[in-house]
Amino acid sequence: MIFSKRLNINYVGSLPRLLQRITISNFALFSDVSLHLTDPFVVVTGETGAGKSLFIQSLRFLSGGKKPTTPPPDPEAPSMVSCFFSADLREIISTCSELDHVNIPADSESVEVKRVLLSNGKSKVMLGDYTISQNALKVLMSHVMEVNAQHQHLDVLAPKHQTVLLDRFGGYDDLLTTVASDYRHWQSLLTEQKKWALKLAELDDREQLDETKRDLDKLNLDTLDFNALHQTQKRLQSRQTFLHACQTASTRIHGDAEVAACAQLDQAIADLGAFHSLYPQTQSITRMLEEALTNCQEALSELQGYIDDDYSADAEQLSSVEKTLSECYATARKYRQQPESLTAYYQSICDQLDLHDQCQQMCAKFSAEIDAAEKTFRVSAEQLSSQRATAAQSLSETIQDQLPALNLAHGIFIIKSKPDAAPSATGLDTIRFLFSGNPGIPVATLDQCASGGELARLALLLAASIPATHRKVMIFDEADVGVSGKTATMIGKLFKQLSQQHQIICLTHSPQVTACGLQHWHVEKEIDGTQTTTMVRELDADAHIAEVARLLSGMDISPESLASARQLCQAID
């Protein structure tokens, strides 16, 4: 890069420089670029295709944007873009929660923000000596650098962007935060209520559940034991057969002498007893027979007890058991359940009823909270509407007063702010920028009446009118598109005015805007054999006039174009 004497322009900025130096290494077509910012309004010129867009791309990359699609001069080496900011960056860093771990020493004269693109496609971000995330980089750079692409002035057509511009002018950030917070709280309550309402809707009908519970309550399921009931039923149903079996068994034990067990055992004992003296070993057999006889007599006694019992209540008991079972089976069929699962089914019904009650209680609870939250939101939104109305009046007057300076002497600019929009995180207001550029033409929305050149001028006026809490670096890529001559000169002067608040870097093809620049960089392409690189060099006062002459003539510089360029630059001064 060639450094020459600075342009011969006197300027005293009202704010110190925030951005001090830009360094680009092995990025896209840039091999090695180092640019020092000595003045607050820098113009950047160059032939079409020289690489001005790549310069914008490098700054977007540093702000967290995508990596370049153009391969660097050395594909094996890392690509790097960095900016050196003044120590004032420390104060901005302190406001970013994403950078709480960063501690820039108080004696640092500058702070470097650097992003390196490695050959493997990954990137590394450094803030001073600290490694930070790409998200933290985006947050930080959003506070210090604003890159406006070609035709970005068309954003002013969007109602949402108009609202943002008005709010930035109004400076009621705390109220905006309150409104957004109140709205999100209100909506979160509505979401929670909807969840409970959906859960309630998924449950069975309440009346049907109540009826089912009443039917099941009649069964006294807590006291029912289906296995025991079935056993009792079988026992009662088999009573007569059982008594007949007992009678038969009794007869076999002590009935007909020829076949009764007791008589046969008596006879056996007597028969063997006659031989005890001769066969003493038979005495043990006799004892066993005597025990068997005793057991038979005891069994006979117990059988007789069963036979003599009173069974007059059996029929009534059996009827009661069968009625209970019949009711259970009928209820089970009605609700398509197995009788054995009625208890679990009953519990599920009770659970659903409890959930019904809970859902209704929660819906009612949220209804009260929603009403209170909506009221809170509308109070803060109405305060915001009042503030916006005041800001709209003030910004309208501010822009209106400056229209003649941009060759819009007959222009009318009005901002309408009405609280008639659907509630949102931005409040209740419909914001509309209205404009008319010619006498006798009624004002209309910008998309209906403003030309491209008028939009460009209005967008710059609005940018220049927004109060600055701190100096930013604003990059404009051909923001003067669609204008020329006297109007272009006015836009150049507007950039110069805007540089009282912010540092301005403006890429332009306009000789009038270029003539207004306080510092001039020129982008040019160099081809060395098969290698193409892009260079950026700073122009001194003479080279600055020569470049203005080139832009004026559109061809080779002539003495006439040089004279016109010198006259234009002197007129600007």
MARNUKE-702416 format. One line per field, with one value per residue (C-alpha): residue number from 1; residue in three letters; x, y, z. Coordinates in steps of 0.1 Angstrom, whole numbers, plus 5000, padded with zeros to 4 digits. Example, Ala and Ser with C-alpha at 12.3 -4.5 7.8 and 13.67 -1.06 7.14 Angstrom:
<sites>
i <- c(1, 2)
aa <- c(ALA, SER)
xx <- c(5123, 5137)
yy <- c(4955, 4989)
zz <- c(5078, 5071)
</sites>
This chain:
<sites>
i <- c(1, 2, 3, 4, 5, 6, 7, 8, 9, 10, 11, 12, 13, 14, 15, 16, 17, 18, 19, 20, 21, 22, 23, 24, 25, 26, 27, 28, 29, 30, 31, 32, 33, 34, 35, 36, 37, 38, 39, 40, 41, 42, 43, 44, 45, 46, 47, 48, 49, 50, 51, 52, 53, 54, 55, 56, 57, 58, 59, 60, 61, 62, 63, 64, 65, 66, 67, 68, 69, 70, 71, 72, 73, 74, 75, 76, 77, 78, 79, 80, 81, 82, 83, 84, 85, 86, 87, 88, 89, 90, 91, 92, 93, 94, 95, 96, 97, 98, 99, 100, 101, 102, 103, 104, 105, 106, 107, 108, 109, 110, 111, 112, 113, 114, 115, 116, 117, 118, 119, 120, 121, 122, 123, 124, 125, 126, 127, 128, 129, 130, 131, 132, 133, 134, 135, 136, 137, 138, 139, 140, 141, 142, 143, 144, 145, 146, 147, 148, 149, 150, 151, 152, 153, 154, 155, 156, 157, 158, 159, 160, 161, 162, 163, 164, 165, 166, 167, 168, 169, 170, 171, 172, 173, 174, 175, 176, 177, 178, 179, 180, 181, 182, 183, 184, 185, 186, 187, 188, 189, 190, 191, 192, 193, 194, 195, 196, 197, 198, 199, 200, 201, 202, 203, 204, 205, 206, 207, 208, 209, 210, 211, 212, 213, 214, 215, 216, 217, 218, 219, 220, 221, 222, 223, 224, 225, 226, 227, 228, 229, 230, 231, 232, 233, 234, 235, 236, 237, 238, 239, 240, 241, 242, 243, 244, 245, 246, 247, 248, 249, 250, 251, 252, 253, 254, 255, 256, 257, 258, 259, 260, 261, 262, 263, 264, 265, 266, 267, 268, 269, 270, 271, 272, 273, 274, 275, 276, 277, 278, 279, 280, 281, 282, 283, 284, 285, 286, 287, 288, 289, 290, 291, 292, 293, 294, 295, 296, 297, 298, 299, 300, 301, 302, 303, 304, 305, 306, 307, 308, 309, 310, 311, 312, 313, 314, 315, 316, 317, 318, 319, 320, 321, 322, 323, 324, 325, 326, 327, 328, 329, 330, 331, 332, 333, 334, 335, 336, 337, 338, 339, 340, 341, 342, 343, 344, 345, 346, 347, 348, 349, 350, 351, 352, 353, 354, 355, 356, 357, 358, 359, 360, 361, 362, 363, 364, 365, 366, 367, 368, 369, 370, 371, 372, 373, 374, 375, 376, 377, 378, 379, 380, 381, 382, 383, 384, 385, 386, 387, 388, 389, 390, 391, 392, 393, 394, 395, 396, 397, 398, 399, 400, 401, 402, 403, 404, 405, 406, 407, 408, 409, 410, 411, 412, 413, 414, 415, 416, 417, 418, 419, 420, 421, 422, 423, 424, 425, 426, 427, 428, 429, 430, 431, 432, 433, 434, 435, 436, 437, 438, 439, 440, 441, 442, 443, 444, 445, 446, 447, 448, 449, 450, 451, 452, 453, 454, 455, 456, 457, 458, 459, 460, 461, 462, 463, 464, 465, 466, 467, 468, 469, 470, 471, 472, 473, 474, 475, 476, 477, 478, 479, 480, 481, 482, 483, 484, 485, 486, 487, 488, 489, 490, 491, 492, 493, 494, 495, 496, 497, 498, 499, 500, 501, 502, 503, 504, 505, 506, 507, 508, 509, 510, 511, 512, 513, 514, 515, 516, 517, 518, 519, 520, 521, 522, 523, 524, 525, 526, 527, 528, 529, 530, 531, 532, 533, 534, 535, 536, 537, 538, 539, 540, 541, 542, 543, 544, 545, 546, 547, 548, 549, 550, 551, 552, 553, 554, 555, 556, 557, 558, 559, 560, 561, 562, 563, 564, 565, 566, 567, 568, 569, 570, 571, 572, 573)
aa <- c(MET, ILE, PHE, SER, LYS, ARG, LEU, ASN, ILE, ASN, TYR, VAL, GLY, SER, LEU, PRO, ARG, LEU, LEU, GLN, ARG, ILE, THR, ILE, SER, ASN, PHE, ALA, LEU, PHE, SER, ASP, VAL, SER, LEU, HIS, LEU, THR, ASP, PRO, PHE, VAL, VAL, VAL, THR, GLY, GLU, THR, GLY, ALA, GLY, LYS, SER, LEU, PHE, ILE, GLN, SER, LEU, ARG, PHE, LEU, SER, GLY, GLY, LYS, LYS, PRO, THR, THR, PRO, PRO, PRO, ASP, PRO, GLU, ALA, PRO, SER, MET, VAL, SER, CYS, PHE, PHE, SER, ALA, ASP, LEU, ARG, GLU, ILE, ILE, SER, THR, CYS, SER, GLU, LEU, ASP, HIS, VAL, ASN, ILE, PRO, ALA, ASP, SER, GLU, SER, VAL, GLU, VAL, LYS, ARG, VAL, LEU, LEU, SER, ASN, GLY, LYS, SER, LYS, VAL, MET, LEU, GLY, ASP, TYR, THR, ILE, SER, GLN, ASN, ALA, LEU, LYS, VAL, LEU, MET, SER, HIS, VAL, MET, GLU, VAL, ASN, ALA, GLN, HIS, GLN, HIS, LEU, ASP, VAL, LEU, ALA, PRO, LYS, HIS, GLN, THR, VAL, LEU, LEU, ASP, ARG, PHE, GLY, GLY, TYR, ASP, ASP, LEU, LEU, THR, THR, VAL, ALA, SER, ASP, TYR, ARG, HIS, TRP, GLN, SER, LEU, LEU, THR, GLU, GLN, LYS, LYS, TRP, ALA, LEU, LYS, LEU, ALA, GLU, LEU, ASP, ASP, ARG, GLU, GLN, LEU, ASP, GLU, THR, LYS, ARG, ASP, LEU, ASP, LYS, LEU, ASN, LEU, ASP, THR, LEU, ASP, PHE, ASN, ALA, LEU, HIS, GLN, THR, GLN, LYS, ARG, LEU, GLN, SER, ARG, GLN, THR, PHE, LEU, HIS, ALA, CYS, GLN, THR, ALA, SER, THR, ARG, ILE, HIS, GLY, ASP, ALA, GLU, VAL, ALA, ALA, CYS, ALA, GLN, LEU, ASP, GLN, ALA, ILE, ALA, ASP, LEU, GLY, ALA, PHE, HIS, SER, LEU, TYR, PRO, GLN, THR, GLN, SER, ILE, THR, ARG, MET, LEU, GLU, GLU, ALA, LEU, THR, ASN, CYS, GLN, GLU, ALA, LEU, SER, GLU, LEU, GLN, GLY, TYR, ILE, ASP, ASP, ASP, TYR, SER, ALA, ASP, ALA, GLU, GLN, LEU, SER, SER, VAL, GLU, LYS, THR, LEU, SER, GLU, CYS, TYR, ALA, THR, ALA, ARG, LYS, TYR, ARG, GLN, GLN, PRO, GLU, SER, LEU, THR, ALA, TYR, TYR, GLN, SER, ILE, CYS, ASP, GLN, LEU, ASP, LEU, HIS, ASP, GLN, CYS, GLN, GLN, MET, CYS, ALA, LYS, PHE, SER, ALA, GLU, ILE, ASP, ALA, ALA, GLU, LYS, THR, PHE, ARG, VAL, SER, ALA, GLU, GLN, LEU, SER, SER, GLN, ARG, ALA, THR, ALA, ALA, GLN, SER, LEU, SER, GLU, THR, ILE, GLN, ASP, GLN, LEU, PRO, ALA, LEU, ASN, LEU, ALA, HIS, GLY, ILE, PHE, ILE, ILE, LYS, SER, LYS, PRO, ASP, ALA, ALA, PRO, SER, ALA, THR, GLY, LEU, ASP, THR, ILE, ARG, PHE, LEU, PHE, SER, GLY, ASN, PRO, GLY, ILE, PRO, VAL, ALA, THR, LEU, ASP, GLN, CYS, ALA, SER, GLY, GLY, GLU, LEU, ALA, ARG, LEU, ALA, LEU, LEU, LEU, ALA, ALA, SER, ILE, PRO, ALA, THR, HIS, ARG, LYS, VAL, MET, ILE, PHE, ASP, GLU, ALA, ASP, VAL, GLY, VAL, SER, GLY, LYS, THR, ALA, THR, MET, ILE, GLY, LYS, LEU, PHE, LYS, GLN, LEU, SER, GLN, GLN, HIS, GLN, ILE, ILE, CYS, LEU, THR, HIS, SER, PRO, GLN, VAL, THR, ALA, CYS, GLY, LEU, GLN, HIS, TRP, HIS, VAL, GLU, LYS, GLU, ILE, ASP, GLY, THR, GLN, THR, THR, THR, MET, VAL, ARG, GLU, LEU, ASP, ALA, ASP, ALA, HIS, ILE, ALA, GLU, VAL, ALA, ARG, LEU, LEU, SER, GLY, MET, ASP, ILE, SER, PRO, GLU, SER, LEU, ALA, SER, ALA, ARG, GLN, LEU, CYS, GLN, ALA, ILE, ASP)
xx <- c(5000, 5013, 5010, 5010, 5002, 4967, 4940, 4942, 4909, 4903, 4880, 4875, 4853, 4830, 4837, 4870, 4877, 4864, 4879, 4916, 4929, 4916, 4939, 4931, 4954, 4950, 4912, 4894, 4916, 4933, 4969, 4979, 4960, 4965, 4943, 4946, 4916, 4927, 4894, 4858, 4845, 4863, 4853, 4862, 4863, 4875, 4866, 4836, 4850, 4881, 4870, 4850, 4823, 4851, 4861, 4825, 4825, 4856, 4839, 4808, 4830, 4846, 4810, 4802, 4791, 4797, 4832, 4842, 4834, 4864, 4896, 4924, 4958, 4973, 4947, 4970, 4974, 4948, 4927, 4924, 4905, 4909, 4900, 4918, 4894, 4902, 4901, 4865, 4855, 4860, 4829, 4808, 4823, 4811, 4775, 4776, 4767, 4783, 4817, 4816, 4848, 4867, 4888, 4907, 4935, 4928, 4961, 4954, 4955, 4936, 4916, 4919, 4889, 4902, 4886, 4908, 4895, 4917, 4925, 4901, 4872, 4868, 4872, 4886, 4876, 4899, 4890, 4923, 4939, 4906, 4889, 4852, 4823, 4810, 4777, 4795, 4813, 4780, 4766, 4797, 4800, 4763, 4771, 4801, 4798, 4768, 4773, 4747, 4747, 4736, 4700, 4697, 4680, 4650, 4646, 4629, 4599, 4592, 4568, 4588, 4620, 4602, 4591, 4627, 4640, 4613, 4621, 4658, 4651, 4628, 4654, 4628, 4647, 4636, 4599, 4604, 4619, 4591, 4564, 4582, 4585, 4549, 4537, 4558, 4545, 4509, 4515, 4532, 4501, 4479, 4501, 4499, 4462, 4459, 4479, 4454, 4424, 4438, 4444, 4408, 4395, 4413, 4395, 4362, 4329, 4325, 4288, 4297, 4325, 4302, 4276, 4303, 4316, 4280, 4275, 4308, 4302, 4271, 4293, 4314, 4345, 4366, 4350, 4347, 4370, 4360, 4380, 4363, 4329, 4334, 4346, 4316, 4293, 4308, 4307, 4270, 4261, 4277, 4261, 4237, 4262, 4286, 4261, 4253, 4290, 4292, 4262, 4277, 4311, 4294, 4276, 4308, 4325, 4297, 4268, 4261, 4281, 4294, 4309, 4313, 4349, 4345, 4330, 4357, 4384, 4369, 4368, 4404, 4416, 4398, 4411, 4447, 4444, 4439, 4475, 4494, 4509, 4521, 4530, 4539, 4551, 4514, 4508, 4522, 4497, 4469, 4479, 4479, 4444, 4432, 4445, 4428, 4396, 4399, 4405, 4375, 4353, 4366, 4360, 4325, 4319, 4330, 4310, 4280, 4286, 4284, 4253, 4235, 4244, 4217, 4218, 4186, 4204, 4224, 4198, 4196, 4234, 4238, 4212, 4231, 4264, 4250, 4232, 4265, 4283, 4256, 4257, 4295, 4294, 4266, 4286, 4317, 4299, 4284, 4319, 4336, 4358, 4368, 4352, 4386, 4397, 4368, 4388, 4416, 4390, 4373, 4406, 4412, 4377, 4385, 4419, 4402, 4376, 4405, 4423, 4390, 4389, 4426, 4423, 4392, 4409, 4441, 4421, 4403, 4435, 4452, 4422, 4426, 4463, 4458, 4434, 4459, 4488, 4469, 4460, 4496, 4507, 4481, 4492, 4528, 4519, 4497, 4527, 4548, 4522, 4523, 4561, 4560, 4535, 4559, 4589, 4570, 4562, 4598, 4613, 4589, 4599, 4636, 4634, 4611, 4635, 4664, 4646, 4655, 4692, 4688, 4671, 4636, 4624, 4588, 4590, 4566, 4575, 4551, 4552, 4519, 4517, 4484, 4476, 4454, 4476, 4472, 4491, 4527, 4560, 4565, 4532, 4499, 4511, 4510, 4539, 4538, 4563, 4544, 4560, 4553, 4581, 4561, 4536, 4500, 4507, 4491, 4513, 4513, 4534, 4570, 4564, 4537, 4553, 4591, 4616, 4648, 4668, 4643, 4644, 4682, 4681, 4654, 4672, 4704, 4685, 4669, 4703, 4718, 4689, 4692, 4709, 4741, 4748, 4783, 4802, 4796, 4814, 4788, 4797, 4776, 4779, 4767, 4741, 4740, 4727, 4701, 4712, 4737, 4747, 4736, 4717, 4747, 4767, 4741, 4743, 4780, 4776, 4750, 4776, 4800, 4774, 4767, 4804, 4800, 4782, 4797, 4827, 4816, 4831, 4813, 4818, 4808, 4809, 4797, 4823, 4802, 4802, 4838, 4847, 4832, 4853, 4878, 4899, 4901, 4909, 4912, 4906, 4924, 4930, 4965, 4972, 5007, 5009, 4982, 4978, 4951, 4951, 4932, 4950, 4937, 4958, 4952, 4951, 4968, 4952, 4964, 4954, 4921, 4914, 4925, 4901, 4872, 4882, 4881, 4847, 4835, 4848, 4842, 4873, 4909, 4916, 4918, 4929, 4892, 4881, 4909, 4899, 4863, 4873, 4895, 4866, 4842, 4865, 4871, 4834, 4829, 4855)
yy <- c(5000, 5035, 5062, 5098, 5132, 5135, 5154, 5191, 5194, 5210, 5191, 5188, 5159, 5162, 5126, 5107, 5080, 5046, 5026, 5033, 5006, 4978, 4949, 4923, 4894, 4866, 4872, 4867, 4886, 4907, 4897, 4923, 4955, 4978, 5009, 5037, 5059, 5094, 5112, 5105, 5104, 5080, 5075, 5044, 5044, 5020, 5006, 4983, 4948, 4961, 4945, 4971, 4945, 4921, 4949, 4951, 4913, 4914, 4937, 4916, 4885, 4904, 4911, 4874, 4869, 4841, 4831, 4843, 4822, 4837, 4816, 4836, 4842, 4814, 4786, 4769, 4799, 4813, 4843, 4871, 4903, 4926, 4960, 4980, 5001, 5028, 5020, 5034, 4999, 4988, 5006, 4989, 4955, 4960, 4963, 4929, 4900, 4876, 4892, 4891, 4871, 4897, 4922, 4947, 4964, 5000, 5011, 4996, 5023, 5001, 4969, 4944, 4924, 4897, 4868, 4841, 4817, 4785, 4764, 4737, 4760, 4768, 4803, 4816, 4850, 4870, 4900, 4913, 4883, 4865, 4839, 4846, 4829, 4839, 4848, 4871, 4886, 4894, 4910, 4932, 4942, 4951, 4978, 4992, 4986, 4989, 4976, 4990, 4970, 4983, 4992, 4987, 5021, 5002, 4989, 5022, 5010, 4983, 4994, 4973, 4992, 5025, 5016, 5007, 5041, 5060, 5042, 5047, 5084, 5085, 5070, 5053, 5020, 5012, 5016, 4994, 4967, 4970, 4967, 4937, 4921, 4927, 4914, 4882, 4876, 4881, 4857, 4831, 4831, 4826, 4798, 4781, 4785, 4770, 4740, 4734, 4740, 4714, 4690, 4695, 4690, 4657, 4643, 4624, 4643, 4653, 4642, 4608, 4605, 4614, 4589, 4562, 4569, 4567, 4533, 4520, 4534, 4512, 4481, 4490, 4478, 4485, 4456, 4432, 4401, 4385, 4353, 4349, 4356, 4329, 4305, 4312, 4308, 4274, 4263, 4272, 4258, 4224, 4221, 4193, 4173, 4178, 4166, 4135, 4128, 4132, 4108, 4082, 4084, 4080, 4049, 4035, 4040, 4029, 4014, 3979, 3955, 3936, 3965, 3993, 4002, 4003, 3968, 3954, 3970, 3955, 3920, 3923, 3934, 3904, 3879, 3890, 3892, 3854, 3850, 3875, 3848, 3828, 3857, 3886, 3906, 3910, 3932, 3963, 3956, 3954, 3988, 4003, 3989, 4002, 4037, 4035, 4025, 4055, 4078, 4064, 4071, 4107, 4112, 4098, 4123, 4153, 4140, 4138, 4174, 4185, 4164, 4178, 4216, 4241, 4251, 4271, 4304, 4289, 4299, 4335, 4338, 4322, 4346, 4376, 4364, 4358, 4392, 4409, 4391, 4398, 4435, 4435, 4416, 4439, 4470, 4456, 4449, 4484, 4499, 4473, 4462, 4428, 4424, 4419, 4453, 4473, 4485, 4499, 4514, 4530, 4546, 4559, 4575, 4592, 4604, 4619, 4637, 4650, 4662, 4678, 4698, 4707, 4719, 4740, 4755, 4763, 4778, 4800, 4810, 4818, 4838, 4861, 4864, 4870, 4898, 4915, 4909, 4923, 4954, 4958, 4955, 4980, 5005, 5003, 5001, 5033, 5051, 5039, 5052, 5086, 5086, 5075, 5102, 5128, 5113, 5111, 5148, 5157, 5134, 5146, 5182, 5173, 5156, 5183, 5210, 5192, 5183, 5216, 5208, 5177, 5193, 5184, 5219, 5209, 5177, 5169, 5143, 5132, 5103, 5089, 5068, 5053, 5028, 5007, 4977, 4942, 4938, 4927, 4929, 4963, 4977, 4987, 5012, 5014, 5035, 5049, 5072, 5094, 5115, 5137, 5151, 5174, 5203, 5193, 5156, 5143, 5125, 5087, 5058, 5057, 5026, 5045, 5078, 5080, 5074, 5055, 5087, 5102, 5070, 5071, 5107, 5101, 5070, 5091, 5119, 5094, 5079, 5113, 5123, 5093, 5105, 5085, 5071, 5063, 5066, 5037, 5028, 5031, 5015, 5025, 5006, 5030, 5046, 5075, 5053, 5070, 5105, 5128, 5164, 5189, 5162, 5140, 5169, 5174, 5137, 5140, 5169, 5149, 5121, 5148, 5160, 5124, 5119, 5144, 5115, 5084, 5073, 5069, 5047, 5052, 5031, 5053, 5060, 5096, 5123, 5147, 5124, 5115, 5152, 5155, 5128, 5137, 5106, 5087, 5050, 5036, 4999, 4985, 4951, 4938, 4908, 4893, 4864, 4840, 4857, 4883, 4904, 4935, 4964, 4994, 5025, 5059, 5089, 5122, 5155, 5155, 5118, 5126, 5153, 5131, 5103, 5128, 5139, 5103, 5098, 5130, 5122, 5085, 5081, 5092, 5123, 5155, 5190, 5200, 5172, 5180, 5216, 5206, 5182, 5208, 5233, 5208, 5199, 5236, 5243, 5215, 5229)
zz <- c(5000, 4991, 5018, 5006, 5021, 5034, 5015, 5021, 5040, 5073, 5096, 5133, 5144, 5174, 5185, 5186, 5161, 5171, 5142, 5137, 5113, 5090, 5081, 5055, 5048, 5022, 5020, 4987, 4962, 4989, 4996, 5022, 5029, 5058, 5060, 5086, 5093, 5097, 5090, 5098, 5062, 5039, 5003, 4984, 4946, 4919, 4885, 4883, 4891, 4908, 4942, 4961, 4968, 4982, 5005, 5018, 5021, 5042, 5067, 5067, 5074, 5104, 5116, 5117, 5081, 5058, 5045, 5010, 4979, 4961, 4969, 4985, 4969, 4990, 4996, 5021, 5043, 5067, 5058, 5082, 5087, 5117, 5129, 5155, 5176, 5201, 5238, 5239, 5227, 5264, 5274, 5246, 5256, 5292, 5280, 5263, 5286, 5260, 5268, 5306, 5306, 5285, 5305, 5283, 5303, 5312, 5297, 5263, 5236, 5211, 5210, 5180, 5168, 5145, 5127, 5111, 5085, 5086, 5056, 5070, 5066, 5104, 5118, 5150, 5165, 5188, 5209, 5222, 5238, 5243, 5221, 5217, 5200, 5166, 5183, 5207, 5177, 5160, 5191, 5196, 5160, 5158, 5184, 5165, 5128, 5104, 5069, 5044, 5012, 4978, 4977, 5014, 5015, 5001, 5037, 5045, 5026, 5051, 5079, 5104, 5095, 5097, 5133, 5142, 5128, 5147, 5179, 5175, 5171, 5201, 5224, 5247, 5248, 5284, 5275, 5244, 5266, 5291, 5263, 5248, 5282, 5291, 5258, 5261, 5296, 5284, 5255, 5277, 5300, 5270, 5258, 5292, 5294, 5259, 5270, 5299, 5276, 5251, 5279, 5291, 5256, 5253, 5283, 5281, 5286, 5322, 5324, 5310, 5335, 5364, 5352, 5349, 5384, 5398, 5382, 5395, 5430, 5432, 5430, 5460, 5442, 5472, 5491, 5462, 5457, 5424, 5432, 5466, 5450, 5424, 5450, 5472, 5442, 5433, 5469, 5473, 5439, 5448, 5483, 5476, 5457, 5486, 5512, 5491, 5490, 5527, 5532, 5509, 5526, 5560, 5548, 5535, 5568, 5592, 5572, 5561, 5583, 5554, 5536, 5562, 5569, 5607, 5608, 5585, 5606, 5638, 5621, 5609, 5644, 5660, 5634, 5639, 5677, 5679, 5666, 5686, 5709, 5680, 5658, 5680, 5650, 5640, 5670, 5651, 5623, 5647, 5662, 5628, 5621, 5655, 5645, 5612, 5630, 5653, 5623, 5605, 5636, 5638, 5601, 5606, 5633, 5612, 5582, 5604, 5614, 5578, 5573, 5603, 5596, 5589, 5552, 5551, 5543, 5513, 5487, 5499, 5500, 5466, 5452, 5467, 5453, 5419, 5419, 5428, 5400, 5375, 5382, 5379, 5346, 5333, 5342, 5327, 5294, 5294, 5296, 5276, 5304, 5319, 5354, 5369, 5355, 5369, 5399, 5377, 5353, 5383, 5393, 5358, 5359, 5392, 5378, 5348, 5370, 5392, 5360, 5348, 5381, 5379, 5342, 5350, 5380, 5360, 5331, 5356, 5373, 5340, 5329, 5358, 5353, 5315, 5322, 5345, 5321, 5292, 5312, 5322, 5285, 5273, 5299, 5288, 5251, 5255, 5271, 5241, 5217, 5233, 5231, 5195, 5186, 5201, 5183, 5150, 5152, 5160, 5134, 5108, 5114, 5115, 5081, 5066, 5075, 5057, 5025, 5007, 5014, 4993, 4963, 4976, 4982, 4975, 4994, 5022, 5048, 5075, 5100, 5111, 5143, 5152, 5180, 5158, 5151, 5165, 5198, 5194, 5211, 5195, 5209, 5193, 5168, 5130, 5118, 5083, 5066, 5041, 5014, 4984, 4962, 4940, 4946, 4943, 4948, 4981, 5005, 5002, 5016, 5003, 4982, 4963, 4956, 4962, 4934, 4939, 4942, 4967, 4988, 4989, 5001, 5027, 5040, 5045, 5061, 5085, 5093, 5099, 5122, 5146, 5178, 5186, 5221, 5209, 5176, 5151, 5119, 5091, 5057, 5027, 4994, 4967, 4989, 4964, 4936, 4914, 4920, 4903, 4898, 4925, 4944, 4946, 4960, 4986, 4995, 4998, 5022, 5041, 5045, 5058, 5083, 5094, 5100, 5129, 5147, 5131, 5111, 5075, 5048, 5015, 4984, 4955, 4917, 4921, 4915, 4936, 4967, 4961, 4961, 4996, 5011, 5038, 5031, 4999, 4993, 4958, 4949, 4919, 4905, 4896, 4874, 4876, 4851, 4864, 4898, 4903, 4935, 4946, 4962, 4982, 4983, 4999, 4976, 4983, 4974, 4938, 4932, 4949, 4923, 4895, 4906, 4907, 4872, 4860, 4875, 4859, 4824, 4824, 4803, 4802, 4823, 4803, 4814, 4812, 4835, 4859, 4860, 4866, 4894, 4911, 4909, 4923, 4952, 4960, 4959, 4984, 5007)
</sites>
